[in-house]
Amino acid sequence: MLDWRIIVLIISLVFACLIMMSVVGFQRDDMAGDDQQGSAADRPVFGNPSPGHANARPGRDKRMLVAPSRRGGTKSRKKDRVKLLPADATVTFADERQEAGIDEVFTALDNDLVGLVPVKTKVQEIAALLLVDRARQKFGLDAPRPNLHMCFTGPPGTGKTTVALRMAELLHRLEFLEEGHLVHAMRNDLVGEYIGQTAPKTRRVLDKAMGGVLFIDEAYYLWRTGDSLDYGQEAIDILLQVMENEREKLVVILAGYQDRMDEFFTSNPGMRSRIAHHLDFASYNLDELTAIGRLMLDRSRYYLSEAAEEALRGYLTGQMDEPMFANARSVRNELERARLRHAHRLASDLHRHWTRDDLLRLEPEDILTDGAVQPLQHNRL
């Protein structure tokens, strides 16, 4: 029979072991808690955190838990770092414009394009909307993200692609878009010829455009009325879904002739409802076309003599009513031909001494086409 003192000693040792195990367990829990708090910022936030805690657990929230998008998460973390202004603070939009650096974009837009006052005004209005949103966020005044999908209508050569490029840059500087690049696409880039080709092609273009602007030129060619074998509707359906669900990552701009775009929207009302802004690019008048020509030549280190400018105006007057006239593109093409005639005129007179100004200046004979081009003389030297 065991001595009672031995029994007491055994019981004491058992209690001591239990106490030591409890202490070690609590220390491990504390260390795990510290590690969990230290890595919380690296994990995606799910649910709807309570105020005052960036990563509060959703608890009993039964709503679907969705991880934030890459841009949404970045923007949320940035907001958490920005200290809100007091209610009695003030802001100026001169400072807001300078902070965003958008004046450079508007200067470039004015330098790139002659006229288009209504279009430039609309671009200013969109920038103002986003500037005010930025200012409101500094006071904690959040609002739903605006829909900025657009439609550019007008004849060719009126600056639609140029404005789209500047718009992408503008939206990036105002932190509406993460990347700010532009992807240009047409029907062949989106629609396949056989079953199973359209969806991968469309999604590939959309993936490339994410974070920027997708510019779909001649968008009405996506839809072919009465063609049951056409796969354009599949591309349109995918676009509609992405335009609705990915508005934080992508802006879509549709472009084309006004009447054809109207017909396209009539056949696809879902697309019309997703376009928030319509910008109409009117044809240039004669003075604007002449100014565009001067601007193009200046960038190439050429200029028109007074007589050559009158000749250009006469040429454009006769071309503006032609069905294939393409505004700035037609001006560019004619000036390219003028440079060709100018070069041939100078190089044909092998022994004449030409000045620097002769090499810069275009004359009326370089503008007007009055017959066959004179062949170059052979160099007899």
Sine and cosine of phi, psi and omega as CSV:
sin_phi,cos_phi,sin_psi,cos_psi,sin_omega,cos_omega
0.00,0.00,0.74,-0.67,-0.09,-1.00
-0.94,0.33,0.58,-0.82,0.09,-1.00
-0.93,0.36,0.60,-0.80,-0.07,-1.00
-0.89,0.45,-0.48,0.88,0.01,-1.00
-0.93,0.38,-0.55,0.83,0.05,-1.00
-0.93,0.37,-0.65,0.76,0.01,-1.00
-0.89,0.45,-0.68,0.73,0.03,-1.00
-0.89,0.46,-0.64,0.77,0.00,-1.00
-0.90,0.44,-0.67,0.74,0.00,-1.00
-0.90,0.44,-0.70,0.72,0.01,-1.00
-0.88,0.47,-0.63,0.77,0.01,-1.00
-0.90,0.44,-0.67,0.75,0.01,-1.00
-0.90,0.44,-0.63,0.77,0.02,-1.00
-0.89,0.46,-0.72,0.70,0.03,-1.00
-0.89,0.46,-0.62,0.79,0.01,-1.00
-0.90,0.43,-0.66,0.75,0.03,-1.00
-0.90,0.44,-0.66,0.75,0.02,-1.00
-0.89,0.46,-0.66,0.75,0.01,-1.00
-0.90,0.43,-0.68,0.73,0.02,-1.00
-0.89,0.45,-0.63,0.78,0.02,-1.00
-0.91,0.40,-0.61,0.79,0.03,-1.00
-0.91,0.42,-0.67,0.74,0.00,-1.00
-0.89,0.45,-0.72,0.70,0.01,-1.00
-0.88,0.47,-0.64,0.77,0.02,-1.00
-0.89,0.46,-0.68,0.73,0.03,-1.00
-0.89,0.45,-0.64,0.77,0.01,-1.00
-0.89,0.45,-0.64,0.77,0.02,-1.00
-0.91,0.42,-0.65,0.76,0.03,-1.00
-0.88,0.47,-0.65,0.76,0.01,-1.00
-0.91,0.42,-0.67,0.74,0.01,-1.00
-0.90,0.43,-0.65,0.76,0.02,-1.00
-0.90,0.43,-0.62,0.78,0.03,-1.00
-0.90,0.44,-0.65,0.76,0.03,-1.00
-0.90,0.44,-0.67,0.74,0.02,-1.00
-0.90,0.43,-0.60,0.80,-0.02,-1.00
-0.92,0.39,-0.66,0.75,0.03,-1.00
-0.92,0.39,-0.59,0.81,-0.03,-1.00
-0.93,0.36,-0.47,0.88,-0.03,-1.00
-0.98,-0.20,0.11,0.99,-0.07,-1.00
-0.89,0.45,-0.57,0.82,-0.04,-1.00
-0.93,0.36,-0.33,0.94,-0.03,-1.00
-1.00,0.04,-0.10,1.00,-0.04,-1.00
-0.98,-0.21,0.52,-0.86,0.05,-1.00
-0.92,0.39,0.54,-0.84,0.00,-1.00
-1.00,-0.01,0.74,-0.67,0.01,-1.00
-0.91,-0.41,0.40,-0.92,0.08,-1.00
0.96,0.29,-0.47,-0.88,-0.07,-1.00
-0.81,-0.59,1.00,-0.01,-0.09,-1.00
-0.86,0.50,0.52,-0.86,0.05,-1.00
-0.97,0.24,0.38,-0.92,-0.03,-1.00
-0.87,0.48,0.57,-0.82,0.08,-1.00
1.00,0.04,-0.08,1.00,0.01,-1.00
-0.64,-0.77,0.92,-0.39,-0.11,-0.99
-0.89,0.45,-0.54,0.84,-0.08,-1.00
-0.85,-0.53,0.63,0.78,0.03,-1.00
-0.89,0.46,0.61,-0.79,-0.03,-1.00
-0.96,0.27,0.52,-0.86,-0.03,-1.00
-0.95,0.31,-0.29,0.96,0.05,-1.00
0.89,0.46,-0.83,-0.56,-0.08,-1.00
-1.00,-0.03,0.19,0.98,0.00,-1.00
-0.87,0.50,0.86,-0.51,-0.07,-1.00
-1.00,-0.06,-0.01,1.00,0.03,-1.00
-0.94,0.34,0.37,-0.93,0.00,-1.00
-0.89,0.46,0.73,-0.68,0.00,-1.00
-1.00,-0.03,0.83,-0.56,-0.08,-1.00
-0.80,-0.60,0.78,-0.62,0.05,-1.00
-0.93,0.37,0.65,-0.76,0.00,-1.00
-0.92,0.39,0.47,-0.88,0.05,-1.00
-0.92,0.39,0.24,-0.97,-0.04,-1.00
-0.86,0.51,-0.71,0.70,0.00,-1.00
-0.95,0.32,-0.65,0.76,-0.02,-1.00
-0.88,0.48,-0.67,0.74,0.02,-1.00
-0.91,0.42,-0.67,0.74,0.03,-1.00
-0.88,0.47,-0.70,0.71,-0.03,-1.00
-0.90,0.43,-0.64,0.77,0.00,-1.00
-0.89,0.45,-0.71,0.71,0.02,-1.00
-0.90,0.44,-0.59,0.81,0.03,-1.00
-0.91,0.41,-0.66,0.75,0.03,-1.00
-0.88,0.47,-0.63,0.78,-0.01,-1.00
-0.89,0.45,-0.51,0.86,-0.02,-1.00
-0.99,0.14,-0.40,0.92,-0.06,-1.00
-0.99,0.13,0.80,-0.60,0.04,-1.00
-0.98,0.18,0.80,-0.60,-0.03,-1.00
-0.93,0.37,0.55,-0.83,0.05,-1.00
-0.97,0.25,0.51,-0.86,0.09,-1.00
-0.92,0.40,0.36,-0.93,-0.10,-1.00
-0.88,0.47,-0.45,0.89,-0.04,-1.00
-1.00,-0.08,0.14,0.99,0.03,-1.00
-0.97,0.24,0.22,-0.98,0.02,-1.00
-0.74,-0.67,0.38,-0.92,0.08,-1.00
-0.74,-0.67,0.40,-0.92,0.14,-0.99
-0.85,-0.52,0.58,-0.81,-0.04,-1.00
-0.99,0.13,-0.19,0.98,0.20,-0.98
-0.91,0.41,-0.67,0.74,0.04,-1.00
-0.93,0.37,-0.63,0.78,0.00,-1.00
-0.90,0.44,-0.67,0.74,0.02,-1.00
-0.91,0.42,-0.65,0.76,0.00,-1.00
-0.92,0.39,-0.65,0.76,0.00,-1.00
-0.89,0.45,-0.63,0.78,0.00,-1.00
-0.99,0.16,-0.35,0.94,0.00,-1.00
0.95,0.32,0.53,0.85,-0.09,-1.00
-1.00,0.05,-0.27,0.96,0.02,-1.00
-0.88,0.48,-0.52,0.85,0.04,-1.00
-0.90,0.44,-0.60,0.80,0.00,-1.00
-0.92,0.40,-0.69,0.73,-0.01,-1.00
-0.93,0.36,-0.58,0.81,0.08,-1.00
-0.89,0.45,-0.69,0.72,0.02,-1.00
-0.90,0.44,-0.61,0.79,0.01,-1.00
-0.90,0.43,-0.67,0.75,0.04,-1.00
-0.92,0.40,-0.59,0.81,0.01,-1.00
-0.95,0.30,-0.53,0.85,-0.04,-1.00
-0.97,0.24,-0.59,0.81,-0.20,-0.98
-0.80,-0.60,0.71,-0.70,0.09,-1.00
-1.00,0.00,0.66,-0.76,0.07,-1.00
0.94,0.35,-0.68,-0.74,-0.01,-1.00
0.82,0.57,0.67,0.75,-0.05,-1.00
-0.86,0.51,-0.73,0.68,0.02,-1.00
-0.86,0.50,-0.61,0.79,0.01,-1.00
-0.92,0.40,-0.72,0.70,0.00,-1.00
-0.90,0.43,-0.57,0.82,0.06,-1.00
-0.90,0.43,-0.67,0.74,0.02,-1.00
-0.89,0.45,-0.64,0.77,0.04,-1.00
-0.89,0.45,-0.65,0.76,0.06,-1.00
-0.88,0.47,-0.64,0.77,0.00,-1.00
-0.90,0.43,-0.67,0.74,0.03,-1.00
-0.90,0.44,-0.67,0.75,0.04,-1.00
-0.89,0.45,-0.64,0.77,0.01,-1.00
-0.89,0.46,-0.66,0.75,0.03,-1.00
-0.85,0.52,-0.71,0.70,-0.03,-1.00
-0.95,0.30,-0.53,0.85,0.07,-1.00
-0.90,0.43,-0.70,0.72,0.02,-1.00
-0.90,0.43,-0.62,0.78,0.06,-1.00
-0.87,0.49,-0.66,0.75,0.05,-1.00
-0.88,0.48,-0.70,0.72,0.00,-1.00
-0.90,0.43,-0.65,0.76,0.01,-1.00
-0.90,0.45,-0.61,0.79,0.01,-1.00
-0.90,0.45,-0.50,0.87,0.03,-1.00
-0.92,0.40,-0.36,0.93,0.07,-1.00
-0.98,-0.21,0.14,0.99,-0.01,-1.00
0.98,0.20,0.32,0.95,-0.04,-1.00
-0.99,-0.15,1.00,0.06,-0.01,-1.00
-0.99,0.12,0.53,-0.85,0.04,-1.00
-0.67,-0.74,0.36,-0.93,0.04,-1.00
-0.84,0.54,0.59,-0.81,0.00,-1.00
-0.91,0.42,0.78,-0.62,-0.05,-1.00
-0.94,0.33,0.48,-0.88,0.09,-1.00
-1.00,0.08,0.86,-0.52,-0.05,-1.00
-0.87,-0.48,0.33,0.94,0.15,-0.99
-0.91,0.42,0.63,-0.78,-0.18,-0.98
-0.72,-0.70,0.27,-0.96,0.13,-0.99
-0.75,-0.67,0.83,-0.56,0.04,-1.00
-0.96,-0.27,0.87,-0.49,0.00,-1.00
-0.87,-0.49,0.54,-0.84,0.03,-1.00
0.48,-0.88,0.19,-0.98,0.01,-1.00
-0.94,0.34,0.22,-0.97,0.00,-1.00
-0.92,0.39,0.43,-0.90,0.08,-1.00
0.97,0.22,0.35,0.94,-0.02,-1.00
-0.96,-0.29,0.18,0.98,0.15,-0.99
0.99,-0.10,0.28,0.96,-0.06,-1.00
-0.90,0.44,-0.71,0.71,-0.01,-1.00
-0.92,0.40,-0.64,0.77,0.02,-1.00
-0.89,0.46,-0.69,0.72,0.02,-1.00
-0.91,0.42,-0.61,0.79,0.04,-1.00
-0.89,0.46,-0.65,0.76,0.05,-1.00
-0.88,0.47,-0.71,0.70,0.01,-1.00
-0.93,0.38,-0.57,0.82,0.03,-1.00
-0.90,0.44,-0.67,0.74,0.04,-1.00
-0.87,0.49,-0.69,0.73,0.02,-1.00
-0.91,0.43,-0.66,0.75,-0.01,-1.00
-0.89,0.46,-0.73,0.69,-0.03,-1.00
-0.91,0.41,-0.53,0.85,0.06,-1.00
-0.93,0.36,-0.70,0.72,-0.03,-1.00
-0.92,0.39,-0.49,0.87,0.05,-1.00
-1.00,0.03,0.17,0.98,0.09,-1.00
0.90,0.44,0.39,0.92,0.10,-0.99
-0.99,0.13,-0.55,0.84,0.04,-1.00
-0.88,-0.47,0.58,-0.81,-0.07,-1.00
-0.97,0.24,-0.61,0.80,-0.07,-1.00
-0.96,-0.29,-0.79,0.61,0.03,-1.00
1.00,0.05,0.28,0.96,0.06,-1.00
-1.00,0.02,0.21,-0.98,0.03,-1.00
-0.84,-0.55,0.73,-0.68,0.08,-1.00
-0.92,-0.40,0.86,-0.50,-0.01,-1.00
-1.00,-0.06,0.76,-0.65,-0.03,-1.00
-0.64,-0.77,0.44,-0.90,0.11,-0.99
-0.74,-0.67,-0.05,-1.00,-0.08,-1.00
-0.80,0.59,-0.72,0.69,-0.06,-1.00
-0.88,0.48,-0.40,0.92,0.02,-1.00
-0.98,0.19,-0.33,0.95,-0.13,-0.99
-0.92,-0.39,-0.54,0.84,-0.15,-0.99
-0.95,-0.32,0.75,-0.66,0.02,-1.00
-1.00,0.01,0.19,-0.98,0.00,-1.00
-1.00,-0.01,-0.38,0.93,-0.07,-1.00
-0.78,-0.63,0.27,-0.96,-0.01,-1.00
-0.88,0.48,0.68,-0.73,0.00,-1.00
1.00,0.00,-0.11,0.99,-0.04,-1.00
-1.00,-0.04,-0.48,0.87,-0.17,-0.98
-0.93,0.36,-0.75,0.66,-0.06,-1.00
-0.85,0.53,-0.75,0.66,0.04,-1.00
-0.88,0.47,-0.64,0.77,0.00,-1.00
-0.90,0.44,-0.71,0.70,-0.03,-1.00
-0.90,0.43,-0.71,0.70,-0.02,-1.00
-0.92,0.39,-0.52,0.85,0.04,-1.00
-0.91,0.42,-0.67,0.74,0.04,-1.00
-0.92,0.39,-0.66,0.75,0.01,-1.00
-0.90,0.44,-0.66,0.75,0.04,-1.00
-0.88,0.47,-0.63,0.77,0.01,-1.00
-0.92,0.40,-0.54,0.84,-0.07,-1.00
-1.00,0.06,-0.22,0.98,-0.07,-1.00
-0.84,0.55,0.71,-0.71,-0.07,-1.00
1.00,-0.01,-0.07,1.00,-0.03,-1.00
-0.63,-0.78,-0.58,-0.81,-0.07,-1.00
-0.89,-0.45,0.74,-0.67,0.14,-0.99
-0.98,-0.21,0.90,-0.43,-0.03,-1.00
-0.97,-0.26,0.94,-0.35,-0.03,-1.00
-0.97,-0.24,0.96,-0.27,-0.03,-1.00
-0.99,0.12,0.60,-0.80,-0.04,-1.00
0.77,0.63,0.80,0.60,-0.12,-0.99
-0.89,0.46,-0.41,0.91,-0.04,-1.00
-0.91,0.41,-0.31,0.95,0.04,-1.00
-0.96,0.29,-0.15,0.99,0.11,-0.99
-0.92,0.40,-0.43,0.90,-0.09,-1.00
-0.92,-0.39,0.82,-0.58,0.04,-1.00
-0.85,-0.52,0.96,-0.29,-0.06,-1.00
-0.91,0.43,0.73,-0.68,0.10,-1.00
0.99,0.15,0.03,1.00,0.00,-1.00
-0.98,-0.21,0.99,-0.14,-0.06,-1.00
-0.94,0.34,-0.31,0.95,-0.02,-1.00
-1.00,-0.07,0.04,1.00,-0.03,-1.00
-0.99,0.12,0.61,-0.79,-0.04,-1.00
-0.97,-0.24,0.22,0.97,-0.01,-1.00
-0.89,0.45,-0.57,0.82,-0.01,-1.00
-0.89,0.46,-0.54,0.84,0.05,-1.00
-0.89,0.45,-0.68,0.73,0.04,-1.00
-0.90,0.44,-0.65,0.76,0.01,-1.00
-0.89,0.46,-0.68,0.73,0.00,-1.00
-0.88,0.47,-0.65,0.76,0.03,-1.00
-0.92,0.40,-0.67,0.74,0.03,-1.00
-0.87,0.50,-0.69,0.72,-0.01,-1.00
-0.86,0.50,-0.68,0.73,-0.01,-1.00
-0.90,0.43,-0.70,0.71,-0.03,-1.00
-0.94,0.34,-0.63,0.78,0.02,-1.00
-0.88,0.47,-0.51,0.86,0.01,-1.00
-0.99,0.11,-0.67,0.74,-0.16,-0.99
-1.00,-0.07,-0.30,0.95,-0.06,-1.00
-0.88,-0.48,0.56,0.83,-0.05,-1.00
-0.90,0.43,-0.39,0.92,0.02,-1.00
-0.97,0.22,-0.25,0.97,-0.09,-1.00
-0.91,-0.41,-0.21,0.98,-0.17,-0.98
-0.48,-0.88,0.64,-0.77,0.18,-0.98
-0.89,-0.46,0.78,-0.63,0.00,-1.00
-0.96,-0.29,0.76,-0.65,0.07,-1.00
-0.88,-0.48,0.87,-0.49,0.09,-1.00
-0.99,-0.10,0.60,-0.80,-0.06,-1.00
-0.65,-0.76,0.49,-0.87,0.05,-1.00
0.31,-0.95,-0.09,-1.00,0.05,-1.00
-0.91,0.42,0.55,-0.83,-0.05,-1.00
-0.85,0.52,-0.78,0.63,-0.08,-1.00
-0.91,0.41,-0.61,0.79,-0.01,-1.00
-0.95,0.30,-0.56,0.83,0.06,-1.00
-0.93,0.37,-0.60,0.80,0.07,-1.00
-0.87,0.50,-0.68,0.73,0.03,-1.00
-0.90,0.43,-0.63,0.78,0.03,-1.00
-0.89,0.46,-0.69,0.72,0.01,-1.00
-0.93,0.37,-0.56,0.83,0.05,-1.00
-0.89,0.45,-0.63,0.78,0.00,-1.00
-0.98,0.20,-0.34,0.94,-0.04,-1.00
-0.74,-0.68,0.97,0.26,-0.05,-1.00
-0.88,0.47,-0.46,0.89,0.05,-1.00
-0.89,0.45,-0.56,0.83,0.05,-1.00
-0.95,0.33,-0.66,0.75,0.01,-1.00
-0.85,0.52,-0.66,0.75,-0.06,-1.00
-0.94,0.35,-0.30,0.95,-0.01,-1.00
-1.00,-0.08,-0.11,0.99,0.03,-1.00
-1.00,-0.07,0.88,-0.48,-0.07,-1.00
-1.00,-0.06,-0.47,0.88,-0.13,-0.99
-0.75,-0.66,0.78,-0.63,0.03,-1.00
-0.91,-0.42,0.84,-0.54,0.02,-1.00
-0.89,-0.46,0.84,-0.54,-0.02,-1.00
-0.98,-0.19,0.81,-0.58,-0.01,-1.00
-0.97,-0.23,0.98,-0.22,-0.04,-1.00
-0.97,0.22,0.37,-0.93,0.07,-1.00
-0.90,0.43,0.50,-0.86,0.01,-1.00
-0.98,0.22,0.53,-0.85,0.13,-0.99
-1.00,0.06,0.03,-1.00,-0.12,-0.99
-0.89,0.45,-0.69,0.72,0.00,-1.00
-0.89,0.46,-0.64,0.76,0.00,-1.00
-0.93,0.37,-0.63,0.77,0.04,-1.00
-0.90,0.44,-0.63,0.78,0.04,-1.00
-0.91,0.42,-0.67,0.74,0.04,-1.00
-0.89,0.45,-0.62,0.79,0.06,-1.00
-0.88,0.47,-0.67,0.74,0.03,-1.00
-0.88,0.48,-0.69,0.72,0.03,-1.00
-0.88,0.48,-0.66,0.75,-0.01,-1.00
-0.90,0.44,-0.68,0.73,0.03,-1.00
-0.88,0.47,-0.69,0.72,-0.02,-1.00
-0.93,0.37,-0.61,0.79,0.01,-1.00
-0.88,0.47,-0.62,0.79,0.01,-1.00
-0.93,0.36,-0.40,0.91,0.02,-1.00
-0.99,-0.12,0.10,0.99,-0.01,-1.00
0.90,0.45,0.71,0.70,0.16,-0.99
-0.80,-0.61,0.23,-0.97,0.17,-0.99
-0.45,-0.89,0.32,-0.95,0.00,-1.00
-0.99,-0.13,0.72,-0.70,0.21,-0.98
-0.93,0.37,0.24,-0.97,-0.02,-1.00
-0.86,0.51,-0.66,0.75,0.01,-1.00
-0.92,0.38,-0.58,0.81,0.01,-1.00
-0.93,0.36,-0.59,0.81,0.04,-1.00
-0.91,0.42,-0.64,0.77,0.07,-1.00
-0.90,0.44,-0.62,0.79,0.04,-1.00
-0.90,0.43,-0.64,0.77,0.03,-1.00
-0.90,0.44,-0.67,0.74,0.02,-1.00
-0.89,0.46,-0.63,0.77,0.04,-1.00
-0.91,0.42,-0.66,0.75,0.03,-1.00
-0.88,0.47,-0.73,0.69,-0.04,-1.00
-0.91,0.42,-0.60,0.80,0.03,-1.00
-0.86,0.52,-0.63,0.78,0.00,-1.00
-0.97,0.24,-0.31,0.95,-0.06,-1.00
-0.99,-0.14,-0.38,0.92,-0.16,-0.99
-0.88,0.47,-0.49,0.87,-0.01,-1.00
-1.00,0.01,-0.02,1.00,0.02,-1.00
-0.96,0.28,0.62,-0.79,-0.06,-1.00
-0.90,0.44,-0.43,0.90,-0.04,-1.00
-1.00,-0.09,0.11,0.99,0.00,-1.00
-0.91,0.41,0.72,-0.69,-0.12,-0.99
-0.84,-0.55,0.58,0.81,0.13,-0.99
0.80,0.60,-0.85,-0.53,-0.10,-0.99
-0.88,0.48,-0.52,0.85,0.03,-1.00
-0.91,0.41,-0.64,0.77,0.02,-1.00
-0.92,0.38,-0.60,0.80,0.08,-1.00
-0.88,0.47,-0.73,0.68,0.00,-1.00
-0.86,0.51,-0.70,0.71,-0.02,-1.00
-0.90,0.44,-0.66,0.75,0.01,-1.00
-0.91,0.41,-0.62,0.78,0.01,-1.00
-0.94,0.34,-0.53,0.85,0.11,-0.99
-0.89,0.45,-0.66,0.75,0.05,-1.00
-0.92,0.38,-0.58,0.82,0.03,-1.00
-0.90,0.44,-0.65,0.76,0.04,-1.00
-0.90,0.44,-0.59,0.81,0.03,-1.00
-0.90,0.44,-0.71,0.70,0.00,-1.00
-0.92,0.39,-0.62,0.78,0.04,-1.00
-0.87,0.49,-0.73,0.69,0.00,-1.00
-0.89,0.45,-0.64,0.77,0.00,-1.00
-0.93,0.38,-0.62,0.79,0.00,-1.00
-0.89,0.46,-0.69,0.72,-0.02,-1.00
-0.95,0.30,-0.69,0.72,-0.07,-1.00
-0.95,0.31,-0.29,0.96,0.00,-1.00
-0.96,0.27,-0.44,0.90,0.02,-1.00
-0.99,-0.13,1.00,0.04,-0.20,-0.98
-0.92,0.38,-0.49,0.87,-0.16,-0.99
-0.96,-0.27,0.03,1.00,0.04,-1.00
-0.99,0.16,0.57,-0.82,0.02,-1.00
-1.00,-0.01,0.93,-0.37,-0.02,-1.00
-0.99,-0.11,0.64,-0.77,0.01,-1.00
-1.00,0.00,0.14,-0.99,0.07,-1.00
-0.87,0.50,-0.65,0.76,-0.01,-1.00
-0.91,0.41,-0.55,0.84,0.07,-1.00
-0.88,0.48,-0.57,0.82,0.00,-1.00
-0.96,0.27,-0.33,0.94,-0.02,-1.00
-1.00,-0.07,-0.47,0.88,-0.26,-0.97
-0.99,-0.11,0.76,-0.65,0.13,-0.99
-0.99,-0.12,0.65,-0.76,-0.03,-1.00
-0.92,-0.40,0.18,-0.98,-0.03,-1.00
-0.83,0.56,-0.60,0.80,-0.02,-1.00
-0.92,0.39,-0.30,0.95,0.07,-1.00
-0.99,0.15,-0.34,0.94,-0.02,-1.00
-1.00,-0.03,-0.73,0.68,-0.11,-0.99
-0.99,0.11,0.67,-0.74,0.08,-1.00
-0.99,-0.16,0.94,-0.35,-0.09,-1.00
-0.84,-0.54,0.49,0.87,0.04,-1.00
0.66,-0.75,-0.23,-0.97,-0.06,-1.00
-0.94,0.33,0.45,-0.89,0.02,-1.00
-0.98,0.22,0.70,-0.71,-0.02,-1.00
-0.93,0.35,0.75,-0.66,-0.01,-1.00
-0.93,0.37,0.49,-0.87,0.03,-1.00
-0.93,0.37,0.62,-0.79,0.08,-1.00
-0.98,0.21,0.53,-0.85,0.07,-1.00
-0.97,0.24,0.63,-0.78,0.01,-1.00
-0.97,0.26,0.90,-0.43,-0.05,-1.00
-1.00,-0.05,0.04,1.00,-0.06,-1.00
-0.97,0.26,0.00,0.00,0.00,0.00
